[in-house]
Structures are given as structure tokens and as C-alpha cells.
């Protein structure tokens, strides 16, 4: 689902403040001009509109688009090490986005 949420991406030696432009129960696409290398493991912290607290998950970069390859630079990140609670929270986020969109309400901040 397309979204516009801010996200903090952190590795052992890098901190990146970026934007999520797509989310599913399996992963996210982070728009950035400086994507991390494929295979990089990172901590992701983001909060959808109206969330009581941010969600913090672990992910691994699966693929990247650089600015020279096209108009949508960034990185595709797969969620890893999800607990059952994490998975439920993600599925609920995606369902909420789909419901709001089908009702005609805006979903971007």
C-alpha cells in the first residue's frame, strides 16, 4: 500500500532519516538518495498517523534503486525476526490503510 510516513533507519554505524512510500506485511520501500547496501541489516522506527507509539522492527535490504537508475531512488527492505505481535500490528496497519482508502479518507501526512 502506498503511504508517506517518516522512518528512522539505523545500522551499527549509520543513521538515516527517510520516508516510507510503500508498506506491506512483508516489508517496506524507503525513498532515499543514499540507500544502504543489499544485505544490510537495520532497525526501523516509524509511526503511522494516529499511532499511540512508534513501531520498531528489524529489516534487511533486499534491493536498491539508485538515482541514476530511475526516478524512484531507495531501497526495498524485508522485515525479519518478527514476533506474532509485530506481524499482527503490520497486518492491522495495512488493513487500516486499505479501509481508509476505500472510504475515501486521506491517508498521507
Buried (B, 14 or more C-beta within 10 A) or exposed (E): BEBEBEBBBBBEEEEBEBBBBBBBBBBBBBBBEEBBEEEBBBBBEBBBBEEEEEBEBBBBBEEBBEEEEEEEBBBBBBBEEBEEEBEEBBEEBBEBBEEBEEEEEEBEE
